[in-house]
Amino acid sequence: MPMQKLPQTMRLMGLGWYVALSIIGGIGGGVLADGWLGTEPIFTLIGLFGGFLLAFWGGYFLLMEAIGKGRGSKAKDAHD
């Protein structure tokens, strides 16, 4: 289902889940890597930083699409 068909509330909830899961996934992956390699805080911090980057980058594009300024939104509006 295209994001334009969802109500605004659902779009923003999806954005919140995306940000939360990106950060949690980065931390979780870092903790697992640290456990396997015995490098306690290094990969956890790298995962945290990577999660923040992914959350910011993807969240920016999701937010722009949610408010109607996303990639190709003008082209889609012209065809509708």
Secondary structure, 3 states (H helix, E strand, C coil): CCHHHCCHHHHHHHHHHHHHHHHHHHHHHHHHHHHHHCCCCHHHHHHHHHHHHHHHHHHHHHHHHHCCCCCCHHHHHHHC
